Amino acid sequence: MDAVTKLSALAQPTRLEIFLAIARAANGITSSEVAEQTDTMPNNTSVHLSVLRNAGLVSSTKEGRSVTYRAERGAVQRLATFLSEAAK
């Protein structure tokens, strides 16, 4: 696991807000819904989503013209376990 990549992705405030919006969406959320919920411009949202996807924190599926994002809960759990173990 690359903790530095994941933590770096979450260190930017807007990106963290975007990740939290995705994590709260049990059945996934489209990029346009993310932009609306986080009050970010769609092109900026796309850049942030790409960083989160490359860090392994979210996954995406294309359905027609829209892309749905889901939190990679396993990756988040592994990061939390890593941090918890390091703090012992």
DSSP file with accessible surface (Angstrom, degrees, kcal/mol):
  #  RESIDUE AA STRUCTURE BP1 BP2  ACC     N-H-->O    O-->H-N    N-H-->O    O-->H-N    TCO  KAPPA ALPHA  PHI   PSI    X-CA   Y-CA   Z-CA
    1    1 A M              0   0  115      0, 0.0     2,-1.1     0, 0.0     3,-0.2   0.000 360.0 360.0 360.0 136.7    0.0    0.0    0.0
    2    2 A D     >  +     0   0   84      1,-0.2     4,-1.9    53,-0.1     5,-0.2  -0.755 360.0 174.4-100.1  87.6    1.3    3.5   -0.9
    3    3 A A  H  > S+     0   0   12     -2,-1.1     4,-3.1     1,-0.2     5,-0.3   0.862  75.8  58.4 -62.8 -36.7    0.2    5.5    2.2
    4    4 A V  H  > S+     0   0  102      1,-0.2     4,-2.7     2,-0.2    -1,-0.2   0.928 106.6  47.7 -62.0 -43.6    2.0    8.6    1.0
    5    5 A T  H  > S+     0   0   57      2,-0.2     4,-2.1     1,-0.2    -1,-0.2   0.930 115.2  45.1 -62.7 -45.3    0.0    8.7   -2.3
    6    6 A K  H  X S+     0   0   23     -4,-1.9     4,-1.8     2,-0.2    -2,-0.2   0.933 115.5  45.7 -65.9 -46.0   -3.3    8.2   -0.5
    7    7 A L  H  X S+     0   0   74     -4,-3.1     4,-1.1     1,-0.2    -2,-0.2   0.900 111.9  52.5 -66.3 -37.5   -2.6   10.7    2.2
    8    8 A S  H  X S+     0   0   70     -4,-2.7     4,-0.6    -5,-0.3     3,-0.4   0.900 107.6  52.2 -63.4 -40.3   -1.4   13.2   -0.3
    9    9 A A  H  < S+     0   0    2     -4,-2.1     3,-0.5     1,-0.2    -1,-0.2   0.886 114.1  42.7 -63.3 -37.3   -4.6   12.8   -2.3
   10   10 A L  H  < S+     0   0   34     -4,-1.8    -1,-0.2     1,-0.2    -2,-0.2   0.594  96.1  79.5 -85.7  -9.6   -6.7   13.5    0.7
   11   11 A A  H  < S+     0   0   76     -4,-1.1    -1,-0.2    -3,-0.4    -2,-0.2   0.739  72.6  85.4 -73.1 -21.7   -4.5   16.4    2.0
   12   12 A Q  S  X S-     0   0   65     -4,-0.6     4,-2.5    -3,-0.5     5,-0.2  -0.681  79.4-138.1 -83.7 124.9   -6.0   18.9   -0.4
   13   13 A P  H  > S+     0   0   99      0, 0.0     4,-2.3     0, 0.0     5,-0.2   0.876  99.6  46.1 -55.8 -44.1   -9.2   20.3    1.2
   14   14 A T  H  > S+     0   0   41      1,-0.2     4,-2.4     2,-0.2     5,-0.2   0.918 113.3  50.4 -65.9 -40.3  -11.4   20.3   -1.9
   15   15 A R  H  > S+     0   0   38      2,-0.2     4,-2.9     1,-0.2    -1,-0.2   0.898 109.2  51.2 -65.5 -38.5  -10.3   16.8   -2.8
   16   16 A L  H  X S+     0   0   71     -4,-2.5     4,-2.7     2,-0.2    -1,-0.2   0.936 109.6  50.4 -63.0 -42.5  -11.1   15.6    0.7
   17   17 A E  H  X S+     0   0   93     -4,-2.3     4,-2.1    -5,-0.2    -2,-0.2   0.908 111.3  48.7 -61.0 -41.5  -14.6   17.1    0.4
   18   18 A I  H  X S+     0   0    0     -4,-2.4     4,-2.1     2,-0.2    -2,-0.2   0.933 110.8  50.4 -64.1 -45.0  -15.1   15.3   -2.9
   19   19 A F  H  X S+     0   0   16     -4,-2.9     4,-2.9     1,-0.2    -2,-0.2   0.928 109.5  50.8 -60.2 -42.8  -13.9   12.0   -1.4
   20   20 A L  H  X S+     0   0   67     -4,-2.7     4,-2.0     1,-0.2    -1,-0.2   0.891 107.7  52.9 -64.3 -37.3  -16.3   12.4    1.5
   21   21 A A  H  X S+     0   0    3     -4,-2.1     4,-0.7     1,-0.2    -1,-0.2   0.917 112.6  45.3 -62.3 -40.7  -19.2   13.1   -0.9
   22   22 A I  H >< S+     0   0    0     -4,-2.1     3,-1.0     1,-0.2    49,-0.5   0.928 110.8  52.7 -68.1 -43.6  -18.4    9.9   -2.7
   23   23 A A  H 3< S+     0   0   22     -4,-2.9    -1,-0.2     1,-0.3    -2,-0.2   0.847 106.9  53.3 -63.2 -32.0  -17.9    7.9    0.5
   24   24 A R  H 3< S+     0   0  183     -4,-2.0     2,-1.1    -5,-0.2    -1,-0.3   0.691  88.7  88.0 -75.7 -19.2  -21.4    9.0    1.7
   25   25 A A    X<  -     0   0   23     -3,-1.0     3,-1.6    -4,-0.7    46,-0.3  -0.708  61.8-167.6 -85.9  99.8  -23.1    7.8   -1.5
   26   26 A A  T 3  S+     0   0   84     -2,-1.1    -1,-0.2     1,-0.3     3,-0.1   0.837  86.8  35.0 -58.2 -35.9  -23.9    4.2   -0.8
   27   27 A N  T 3  S-     0   0  142      1,-0.4    -1,-0.3    -3,-0.1    -2,-0.1   0.167 123.4 -93.5-106.5  16.9  -24.7    3.4   -4.4
   28   28 A G    <   -     0   0   17     -3,-1.6    -1,-0.4    -6,-0.3     2,-0.3  -0.126  34.8-120.0  92.7 168.2  -22.1    5.6   -6.1
   29   29 A I  E     -A   69   0A   3     40,-1.8    40,-3.3    -3,-0.1     2,-0.1  -0.995  18.6-118.4-149.9 141.1  -22.4    9.2   -7.3
   30   30 A T  E  >  -A   68   0A  23     -2,-0.3     4,-2.3    38,-0.3    38,-0.2  -0.427  28.9-113.5 -79.7 161.1  -21.9   10.7  -10.7
   31   31 A S  H  > S+     0   0   42     36,-1.5     4,-2.5     1,-0.2     5,-0.2   0.873 118.3  53.2 -63.4 -34.8  -19.2   13.3  -11.4
   32   32 A S  H  > S+     0   0   79      1,-0.2     4,-2.2     2,-0.2    -1,-0.2   0.891 108.6  49.7 -68.9 -35.5  -21.9   16.0  -12.0
   33   33 A E  H  > S+     0   0   90      2,-0.2     4,-2.9     1,-0.2    -2,-0.2   0.895 109.9  51.6 -66.9 -38.4  -23.5   15.2   -8.7
   34   34 A V  H  X S+     0   0    0     -4,-2.3     4,-2.2     2,-0.2    -2,-0.2   0.944 110.0  48.8 -61.1 -47.7  -20.1   15.4   -7.0
   35   35 A A  H  X>S+     0   0    8     -4,-2.5     5,-1.9     1,-0.2     4,-0.8   0.913 114.0  46.7 -59.3 -42.4  -19.5   18.9   -8.6
   36   36 A E  H ><5S+     0   0  163     -4,-2.2     3,-0.6     1,-0.2    -2,-0.2   0.936 113.8  46.5 -66.6 -46.3  -23.0   20.0   -7.5
   37   37 A Q  H 3<5S+     0   0  119     -4,-2.9    -1,-0.2     1,-0.2    -2,-0.2   0.811 120.3  38.4 -67.2 -31.0  -22.7   18.7   -3.9
   38   38 A T  H 3<5S-     0   0    8     -4,-2.2    -1,-0.2    -5,-0.2    -2,-0.2   0.414 104.4-125.8-101.8   1.0  -19.2   20.2   -3.4
   39   39 A D  T <<5 +     0   0  152     -4,-0.8     2,-0.3    -3,-0.6    -3,-0.2   0.906  61.8 139.5  55.0  46.3  -19.8   23.4   -5.3
   40   40 A T      < -     0   0   28     -5,-1.9    -1,-0.2    -6,-0.2    -2,-0.1  -0.881  60.6 -99.9-116.8 154.2  -16.8   22.9   -7.6
   41   41 A M     >  -     0   0  117     -2,-0.3     4,-2.8     1,-0.1     3,-0.3  -0.459  34.1-120.3 -69.1 141.5  -16.5   23.5  -11.3
   42   42 A P  H  > S+     0   0   90      0, 0.0     4,-2.3     0, 0.0     5,-0.1   0.864 112.3  51.1 -54.2 -39.9  -16.9   20.3  -13.4
   43   43 A N  H  > S+     0   0  108      2,-0.2     4,-1.5     1,-0.2     5,-0.1   0.897 112.7  46.1 -68.8 -35.6  -13.5   20.6  -15.0
   44   44 A N  H  > S+     0   0   82     -3,-0.3     4,-2.2     2,-0.2    -1,-0.2   0.899 110.7  53.8 -68.7 -39.6  -11.8   21.0  -11.5
   45   45 A T  H  X S+     0   0    1     -4,-2.8     4,-2.9     1,-0.2     5,-0.2   0.920 105.0  54.8 -59.0 -43.0  -13.9   18.1  -10.2
   46   46 A S  H  X S+     0   0   71     -4,-2.3     4,-2.1    -5,-0.2    -1,-0.2   0.901 107.4  49.3 -59.2 -42.1  -12.6   15.9  -13.0
   47   47 A V  H  X S+     0   0   90     -4,-1.5     4,-1.9     2,-0.2    -1,-0.2   0.939 112.8  47.1 -63.9 -45.6   -9.0   16.7  -12.0
   48   48 A H  H  X S+     0   0   25     -4,-2.2     4,-2.4     1,-0.2    -2,-0.2   0.906 110.6  52.3 -63.9 -40.9   -9.6   15.9   -8.4
   49   49 A L  H  X S+     0   0    0     -4,-2.9     4,-2.7     1,-0.2    -1,-0.2   0.886 106.7  53.8 -62.8 -38.2  -11.5   12.7   -9.2
   50   50 A S  H  X S+     0   0   38     -4,-2.1     4,-2.9    -5,-0.2    -1,-0.2   0.919 108.3  48.9 -62.8 -42.4   -8.5   11.6  -11.4
   51   51 A V  H  X S+     0   0   49     -4,-1.9     4,-1.7     2,-0.2    -2,-0.2   0.935 112.7  47.6 -63.5 -44.7   -6.1   12.1   -8.5
   52   52 A L  H  <>S+     0   0    0     -4,-2.4     5,-2.3     2,-0.2     6,-0.9   0.901 113.3  48.3 -63.7 -40.2   -8.4   10.1   -6.1
   53   53 A R  H ><5S+     0   0   87     -4,-2.7     3,-1.5     1,-0.2    -2,-0.2   0.933 110.6  50.3 -65.8 -44.3   -8.8    7.3   -8.7
   54   54 A N  H 3<5S+     0   0  124     -4,-2.9    -1,-0.2     1,-0.3    -2,-0.2   0.800 107.8  54.6 -65.5 -27.3   -5.0    7.2   -9.3
   55   55 A A  T 3<5S-     0   0    4     -4,-1.7    -1,-0.3    -5,-0.2    -2,-0.2   0.532 115.8-117.7 -81.0  -7.7   -4.4    6.9   -5.5
   56   56 A G  T < 5S+     0   0   29     -3,-1.5    -3,-0.2    -4,-0.3    19,-0.2   0.638  83.8 116.6  81.8  15.1   -6.8    3.9   -5.4
   57   57 A L  S   <S+     0   0    0     -5,-2.3    15,-2.9    -6,-0.2     2,-0.3   0.714  77.3  24.7 -89.3 -22.4   -9.3    5.7   -3.1
   58   58 A V  E     -B   71   0A   4     -6,-0.9     2,-0.3    13,-0.3    13,-0.2  -0.960  64.9-153.1-136.4 156.6  -12.2    5.7   -5.6
   59   59 A S  E     -B   70   0A  36     11,-2.7    11,-2.2    -2,-0.3     2,-0.4  -0.866  13.1-151.2-122.4 162.2  -13.2    3.6   -8.6
   60   60 A S  E     -B   69   0A  44     -2,-0.3     2,-0.4     9,-0.2     9,-0.2  -0.973   9.7-166.9-137.3 149.3  -15.3    4.6  -11.6
   61   61 A T  E     -B   68   0A  62      7,-2.1     7,-3.0    -2,-0.4     2,-0.5  -0.998  20.3-134.5-133.3 136.7  -17.7    3.0  -14.0
   62   62 A K  E     -B   67   0A 156     -2,-0.4     2,-0.5     5,-0.2     5,-0.2  -0.795  21.0-179.2 -93.7 129.6  -18.9    4.5  -17.2
   63   63 A E  E >   -B   66   0A 100      3,-3.3     3,-1.9    -2,-0.5     2,-0.4  -0.911  64.3 -54.4-129.4  99.5  -22.6    4.2  -17.9
   64   64 A G  T 3  S-     0   0   66     -2,-0.5    -2,-0.0     1,-0.3     0, 0.0  -0.527 120.6 -20.1  67.9-123.1  -23.5    5.8  -21.2
   65   65 A R  T 3  S+     0   0  245     -2,-0.4     2,-0.3    -3,-0.1    -1,-0.3   0.508 125.1  79.1 -95.3  -6.8  -22.3    9.3  -21.0
   66   66 A S  E <   - B   0  63A  47     -3,-1.9    -3,-3.3   -35,-0.0     2,-0.5  -0.746  65.4-145.4-105.8 154.5  -22.0    9.5  -17.2
   67   67 A V  E     - B   0  62A  33     -2,-0.3   -36,-1.5    -5,-0.2     2,-0.4  -0.966  11.4-153.3-117.4 128.4  -19.3    8.2  -14.9
   68   68 A T  E     -AB  30  61A   9     -7,-3.0    -7,-2.1    -2,-0.5     2,-0.4  -0.878   8.7-154.8-104.5 134.3  -20.2    6.9  -11.5
   69   69 A Y  E     -AB  29  60A  16    -40,-3.3   -40,-1.8    -2,-0.4     2,-0.3  -0.860  10.3-175.3-111.2 143.3  -17.7    7.0   -8.7
   70   70 A R  E     - B   0  59A  89    -11,-2.2   -11,-2.7    -2,-0.4     2,-0.2  -0.990  30.2-110.3-134.7 143.6  -17.6    4.7   -5.6
   71   71 A A  E     - B   0  58A  12    -49,-0.5     2,-1.4    -2,-0.3   -13,-0.3  -0.482  24.6-128.8 -70.0 139.4  -15.3    4.8   -2.6
   72   72 A E     >  -     0   0   73    -15,-2.9     4,-1.9     1,-0.2     3,-0.4  -0.732  30.2-177.2 -88.0  86.8  -12.8    2.0   -2.4
   73   73 A R  H  > S+     0   0  133     -2,-1.4     4,-2.6     1,-0.2    -1,-0.2   0.833  76.4  57.3 -61.8 -33.5  -13.7    1.1    1.2
   74   74 A G  H  > S+     0   0   35      2,-0.2     4,-2.5     1,-0.2    -1,-0.2   0.914 106.9  48.6 -62.9 -41.6  -11.1   -1.7    1.4
   75   75 A A  H  > S+     0   0    3     -3,-0.4     4,-2.1     2,-0.2    -2,-0.2   0.902 112.0  49.2 -65.7 -39.6   -8.3    0.8    0.5
   76   76 A V  H  X S+     0   0   50     -4,-1.9     4,-2.6     2,-0.2    -2,-0.2   0.917 111.0  50.0 -66.1 -41.4   -9.6    3.2    3.1
   77   77 A Q  H  X S+     0   0  119     -4,-2.6     4,-2.6     1,-0.2    -2,-0.2   0.913 109.8  50.4 -64.3 -41.4   -9.7    0.5    5.7
   78   78 A R  H  X S+     0   0  142     -4,-2.5     4,-2.6     2,-0.2    -1,-0.2   0.901 111.0  49.5 -64.1 -38.6   -6.1   -0.6    4.9
   79   79 A L  H  X S+     0   0   11     -4,-2.1     4,-2.5     2,-0.2    -2,-0.2   0.930 111.5  48.8 -65.1 -42.9   -5.0    3.0    5.3
   80   80 A A  H  X S+     0   0   47     -4,-2.6     4,-2.6     1,-0.2    -2,-0.2   0.913 112.2  48.6 -63.4 -40.7   -6.8    3.3    8.6
   81   81 A T  H  X S+     0   0   64     -4,-2.6     4,-2.9     2,-0.2     5,-0.2   0.922 110.4  51.5 -64.9 -44.3   -5.2    0.1    9.8
   82   82 A F  H  X S+     0   0  101     -4,-2.6     4,-2.2     1,-0.2    -2,-0.2   0.934 113.1  44.6 -56.9 -47.6   -1.8    1.2    8.7
   83   83 A L  H  X S+     0   0   76     -4,-2.5     4,-1.3     2,-0.2    -1,-0.2   0.899 113.4  50.6 -65.8 -40.9   -2.1    4.5   10.6
   84   84 A S  H  < S+     0   0   70     -4,-2.6     4,-0.3    -5,-0.2     3,-0.3   0.922 111.8  46.9 -63.8 -43.9   -3.5    2.8   13.7
   85   85 A E  H >< S+     0   0  105     -4,-2.9     3,-1.2     1,-0.2    -1,-0.2   0.885 110.2  53.4 -65.6 -37.7   -0.7    0.3   13.8
   86   86 A A  H 3< S+     0   0   74     -4,-2.2    -1,-0.2    -5,-0.2    -2,-0.2   0.793 104.6  56.7 -67.9 -25.8    1.9    3.0   13.3
   87   87 A A  T 3<        0   0   87     -4,-1.3    -1,-0.2    -3,-0.3    -2,-0.2   0.460 360.0 360.0 -86.7  -1.6    0.5    4.9   16.2
   88   88 A K    <         0   0  180     -3,-1.2    -3,-0.0    -4,-0.3    -4,-0.0  -0.371 360.0 360.0 -76.1 360.0    0.9    2.0   18.7
